[in-house]
Amino acid sequence: MKFRAVLSNDGVKVFLGIAQSLQKLTDECVIHMTEDLFEFRVKPDVNNNSEIQVFAKFFTEAFTDYHIESKAENKISIVVRVRNLVRAFKSAGQAMEAVFKLTKPDNVPCFSVVASEISTCLGVKQDVPITSILSKSGLSEYREPRLPTPDITMEFPDPRNVKAILERMKALDRFVHMEASTRGNLVFKVQTEVVSMRTFFSGLDVQQSKSNDDENENDDAMSVRTSNSFRSTRRVSVQLNIKEVLNVLQFASLHSEKVLLCVVKDQAMVLYADLQNSLGSLTYYLPVCTAIVFS
C-alpha cells in the first residue's frame, strides 16, 4: 500500500490543533485514508475515562497533492499514538508545507511527516510508528454511532463564549444542565444546595425535519427555521459532564466557522463544526447523563 499527500502550512496548524485536542481524550486514534477523505477517528477511551467519539474529516481538496494505493479498494486505516502525532505536526508548524507518507524505516511501519523549514529550507522528518493496520471489520469499531433523528438541531453559540462560561461553572459542580428549545433558546445551568448559576442564549437558528405539511415548501430534507416558524415549543433538557464538554469545545473554539448542536433524547449531544477555509468537518459525540423532553 502507498500513500502520499502534501498539506499547506495553514492545514498543518489545523491538524496540530486537532491532535492536541485529541490528546486530552485518548492515547490512540485511527487515521483512515480513502480516495475522497482523510480522517481522524477516536472511540471512547475507558483508560482515560472519556466517552467522547470524534470524527475529523478532510476533503482531499484540502491537500495540494494526494495519492493513495491499496488492495483494499484504495482504503488504508492505521492506528497511531496521539502524542507522536502532536510531536510530528509540531515539527512542521513553521514549514512552508508538509508531506505525509507511509514509510518503513528499519522495517518499522510509520506514518511520516516531512517538513521544509521556511527560514532554512532544510527538511525535517518525524516518523510516527503505526501500532496496527486495521481491516474493514477492525475499522467498524471506530464507525460513527447510529442515532435517531435529533429531537432538536440548532445553531450553537460561539464556542469561545460557552467555554468561558463552563470554566466558571466547573468550579461549582461536575455536571451542567443544558436545555435547548425550538424557540431558539439555549440555557446552561448549574445548581447545588448552596449556589445556582444560569446563562441564556437566544435568537439561535433552529433546524427542523420536514414534516408532511411542508412537502410543498422545498426539496431539502432539513430547513432552517426561526423561532416563530414553529407551531409549538419543544424543549430538550440534558445533563452533561462539564469536563467532557470543555474538551469538546477546546478545538471547536479555535478552528470552526459554524457549529451545529444536535440533541438526541436519552442518548447524546452532538456538535458538528465546519472547519475554516472549507478544509472539512469535525463531529463530536458526547453521551448524556440524563435527558428529559418537554412538549
C-alpha positions as CSV (number, residue, x, y, z in Angstrom):
1,M,0.0,0.0,0.0
2,K,1.1,3.5,-0.8
3,F,0.1,7.0,0.5
4,R,1.5,10.4,-0.1
5,A,-0.1,13.8,0.5
6,V,1.1,17.4,0.7
7,L,-0.5,19.9,3.1
8,S,0.0,23.7,3.3
9,N,1.2,25.5,6.5
10,D,-2.4,26.6,7.4
11,G,-3.6,23.0,7.1
12,V,-0.7,21.7,9.2
13,K,-1.8,24.1,12.0
14,V,-5.3,22.8,11.9
15,F,-4.0,19.2,12.1
16,L,-1.9,20.2,15.1
17,G,-4.9,21.7,16.8
18,I,-6.9,18.5,16.3
19,A,-4.1,16.3,17.5
20,Q,-3.7,18.4,20.6
21,S,-7.4,18.3,21.4
22,L,-7.5,14.5,20.8
23,Q,-4.6,14.1,23.3
24,K,-6.9,15.2,26.1
25,L,-9.3,12.4,25.2
26,T,-7.3,9.3,24.3
27,D,-3.9,7.7,23.8
28,E,-4.6,6.4,20.3
29,C,-6.5,7.4,17.2
30,V,-7.2,6.0,13.8
31,I,-6.1,7.7,10.6
32,H,-8.5,6.5,7.8
33,M,-7.5,7.4,4.2
34,T,-9.6,6.9,1.1
35,E,-9.6,8.4,-2.4
36,D,-12.0,11.1,-1.2
37,L,-11.3,11.7,2.5
38,F,-8.6,11.8,5.1
39,E,-10.0,11.2,8.6
40,F,-9.0,11.1,12.3
41,R,-11.3,8.8,14.3
42,V,-11.5,8.4,18.1
43,K,-13.7,6.0,20.0
44,P,-14.5,6.1,23.8
45,D,-11.4,5.5,25.9
46,V,-12.1,3.7,29.2
47,N,-8.5,4.2,30.4
48,N,-8.8,7.9,30.1
49,N,-12.4,8.0,31.4
50,S,-13.6,9.5,28.2
51,E,-16.9,8.6,26.5
52,I,-16.4,11.1,23.6
53,Q,-16.3,9.9,20.0
54,V,-14.6,12.2,17.4
55,F,-14.6,12.2,13.7
56,A,-12.5,14.8,11.8
57,K,-12.9,14.6,8.1
58,F,-10.8,16.4,5.5
59,F,-11.6,16.6,1.8
60,T,-8.8,15.6,-0.5
61,E,-9.1,19.1,-2.0
62,A,-7.6,20.4,1.3
63,F,-4.3,19.0,0.1
64,T,-2.1,20.3,-2.7
65,D,-1.3,16.8,-3.7
66,Y,-2.9,13.5,-2.7
67,H,-2.2,9.9,-3.8
68,I,-3.3,6.6,-2.3
69,E,-3.0,2.9,-3.4
70,S,-4.0,-0.2,-1.7
71,K,-5.5,-3.6,-2.5
72,A,-8.5,-2.8,-0.2
73,E,-10.3,-0.6,-2.7
74,N,-7.7,2.2,-2.1
75,K,-8.6,2.5,1.6
76,I,-6.0,2.4,4.4
77,S,-6.7,2.5,8.1
78,I,-3.9,2.8,10.7
79,V,-3.7,3.2,14.5
80,V,-1.1,5.6,15.9
81,R,-0.4,7.2,19.3
82,V,-1.7,10.7,19.5
83,R,1.3,12.1,21.4
84,N,3.5,11.1,18.4
85,L,1.2,12.8,16.0
86,V,1.4,16.0,18.1
87,R,5.2,15.8,18.0
88,A,5.3,15.3,14.3
89,F,2.8,18.1,13.5
90,K,4.7,20.5,15.8
91,S,7.9,19.8,13.9
92,A,6.0,21.0,10.8
93,G,4.5,24.1,12.4
94,Q,6.8,26.6,10.7
95,A,7.1,24.7,7.4
96,M,6.0,26.0,4.0
97,E,4.3,22.7,3.6
98,A,4.3,19.2,5.0
99,V,4.4,15.8,3.1
100,F,2.6,12.9,4.7
101,K,3.6,9.4,3.6
102,L,3.7,5.8,4.7
103,T,7.3,4.6,5.2
104,K,9.1,1.7,6.8
105,P,12.4,2.8,8.3
106,D,14.3,-0.1,9.9
107,N,11.4,-2.3,8.9
108,V,9.0,-0.4,11.2
109,P,5.8,0.8,9.5
110,C,5.4,4.5,10.1
111,F,3.2,7.5,9.1
112,S,5.9,10.0,8.4
113,V,5.7,13.8,8.3
114,V,8.4,15.6,6.2
115,A,8.5,19.4,6.5
116,S,10.6,22.1,4.9
117,E,11.5,24.9,7.2
118,I,10.6,28.4,5.9
119,S,13.7,30.1,7.2
120,T,16.4,27.4,6.4
121,C,14.7,25.3,3.7
122,L,16.0,22.3,5.5
123,G,13.9,19.1,5.6
124,V,12.7,17.8,9.0
125,K,11.3,14.3,9.1
126,Q,9.3,12.8,12.0
127,D,8.3,9.1,11.9
128,V,5.1,8.2,13.8
129,P,5.1,4.4,14.4
130,I,2.0,2.6,13.3
131,T,0.7,0.4,16.2
132,S,-1.6,-1.6,13.9
133,I,-3.2,-1.7,10.5
134,L,-7.0,-2.2,10.6
135,S,-9.0,-4.5,8.5
136,K,-12.5,-3.5,7.4
137,S,-14.0,-5.3,10.4
138,G,-11.5,-3.7,12.7
139,L,-12.4,-0.2,11.4
140,S,-16.1,-0.9,12.3
141,E,-15.2,-0.4,15.9
142,Y,-14.4,3.2,15.0
143,R,-17.5,4.0,12.9
144,E,-19.9,6.8,13.7
145,P,-22.7,5.9,16.1
146,R,-26.1,5.3,14.5
147,L,-28.5,7.6,16.2
148,P,-32.2,8.5,15.7
149,T,-33.1,11.9,14.1
150,P,-32.2,14.5,16.7
151,D,-35.0,15.9,18.8
152,I,-33.5,19.4,18.3
153,T,-30.9,20.6,15.9
154,M,-29.9,24.3,16.3
155,E,-27.1,26.8,15.9
156,F,-24.5,26.6,18.7
157,P,-23.3,29.9,20.2
158,D,-19.7,31.0,19.8
159,P,-17.8,28.0,21.4
160,R,-15.3,30.5,23.0
161,N,-18.1,32.2,24.9
162,V,-19.6,28.9,26.0
163,K,-16.2,27.6,27.0
164,A,-15.6,30.7,29.2
165,I,-18.9,30.2,30.9
166,L,-18.4,26.5,31.6
167,E,-14.9,27.1,33.0
168,R,-16.7,29.2,35.7
169,M,-19.4,26.6,36.3
170,K,-16.8,23.9,36.6
171,A,-15.8,25.3,40.0
172,L,-19.3,24.8,41.2
173,D,-20.2,21.3,40.0
174,R,-19.1,18.4,37.8
175,F,-22.3,18.5,35.7
176,V,-24.1,21.1,33.7
177,H,-27.8,21.1,32.9
178,M,-28.4,22.2,29.3
179,E,-31.8,23.0,27.8
180,A,-32.5,23.6,24.1
181,S,-35.8,24.8,22.7
182,T,-37.4,25.2,19.3
183,R,-37.7,28.8,20.1
184,G,-34.0,29.2,19.5
185,N,-33.1,29.4,23.2
186,L,-30.2,27.6,24.8
187,V,-29.7,27.5,28.6
188,F,-26.7,26.3,30.7
189,K,-27.3,25.9,34.4
190,V,-25.5,24.6,37.4
191,Q,-27.4,24.2,40.7
192,T,-26.2,22.9,44.0
193,E,-27.6,23.1,47.5
194,V,-25.8,26.4,48.1
195,V,-25.5,28.1,44.7
196,S,-27.1,28.4,41.3
197,M,-25.7,29.8,38.1
198,R,-27.6,30.1,34.8
199,T,-26.7,31.5,31.3
200,F,-29.1,32.2,28.5
201,F,-28.5,32.3,24.7
202,S,-31.5,33.4,22.5
203,G,-32.2,34.0,18.8
204,L,-30.4,30.9,17.6
205,D,-31.4,29.4,14.3
206,V,-33.2,26.1,14.6
207,Q,-33.4,23.3,12.1
208,Q,-36.5,21.0,11.8
209,S,-37.0,17.8,9.8
210,K,-39.5,18.4,7.0
211,S,-43.0,17.2,8.0
212,N,-45.9,16.2,5.8
213,D,-47.2,19.7,6.0
214,D,-44.0,21.0,4.5
215,E,-43.8,18.8,1.4
216,N,-44.6,21.7,-1.0
217,E,-42.2,24.2,0.6
218,N,-38.9,22.9,-0.8
219,D,-36.9,19.8,-1.6
220,D,-34.5,20.0,1.3
221,A,-34.7,17.3,4.0
222,M,-33.7,19.9,6.5
223,S,-34.6,23.6,6.6
224,V,-33.5,26.4,8.9
225,R,-36.4,27.9,10.8
226,T,-36.6,30.9,13.0
227,S,-38.3,30.6,16.4
228,N,-41.6,32.0,15.0
229,S,-41.9,29.2,12.4
230,F,-42.8,26.5,15.0
231,R,-46.4,26.0,16.0
232,S,-45.5,24.9,19.5
233,T,-42.4,25.0,21.7
234,R,-40.4,21.8,22.2
235,R,-37.6,21.6,24.8
236,V,-35.0,19.0,25.4
237,S,-33.2,19.0,28.7
238,V,-30.0,17.0,29.3
239,Q,-27.3,16.7,31.9
240,L,-23.6,16.7,30.8
241,N,-20.2,16.2,32.3
242,I,-18.7,19.7,32.2
243,K,-15.1,18.4,31.8
244,E,-16.0,16.4,28.7
245,V,-18.0,19.3,27.2
246,L,-14.9,21.6,27.7
247,N,-12.8,19.0,26.0
248,V,-15.2,19.1,23.0
249,L,-15.1,22.9,22.9
250,Q,-11.3,23.0,23.1
251,F,-10.8,22.7,19.3
252,A,-14.2,23.9,18.0
253,S,-13.5,27.3,19.7
254,L,-10.3,27.8,17.6
255,H,-10.8,26.5,14.1
256,S,-14.5,26.3,13.3
257,E,-16.6,28.6,11.1
258,K,-20.1,27.3,12.1
259,V,-21.1,24.9,14.8
260,L,-24.4,23.0,15.0
261,L,-25.8,21.4,18.2
262,C,-27.9,18.2,17.9
263,V,-29.6,16.7,20.9
264,V,-30.9,13.1,20.8
265,K,-33.2,12.3,23.7
266,D,-31.7,10.0,26.3
267,Q,-28.6,9.3,24.2
268,A,-26.2,12.0,23.0
269,M,-25.3,15.6,22.4
270,V,-23.6,16.0,19.0
271,L,-21.6,19.0,17.9
272,Y,-20.9,19.4,14.2
273,A,-18.4,22.0,13.1
274,D,-17.4,23.3,9.6
275,L,-13.6,23.9,9.6
276,Q,-12.1,27.1,8.4
277,N,-11.3,27.6,4.8
278,S,-13.6,24.7,3.8
279,L,-11.0,22.1,4.9
280,G,-13.5,19.7,6.2
281,S,-15.7,19.0,9.2
282,L,-15.4,17.9,12.8
283,T,-18.1,15.9,14.7
284,Y,-18.1,15.2,18.4
285,Y,-20.5,12.6,20.0
286,L,-20.9,13.0,23.8
287,P,-23.3,10.7,25.7
288,V,-25.7,12.5,28.1
289,C,-26.0,11.7,31.7
290,T,-29.8,12.2,31.8
291,A,-32.3,13.6,29.3
292,I,-35.9,14.9,29.6
293,V,-38.1,16.1,26.7
294,F,-40.8,18.6,27.3
295,S,-43.6,19.5,24.7
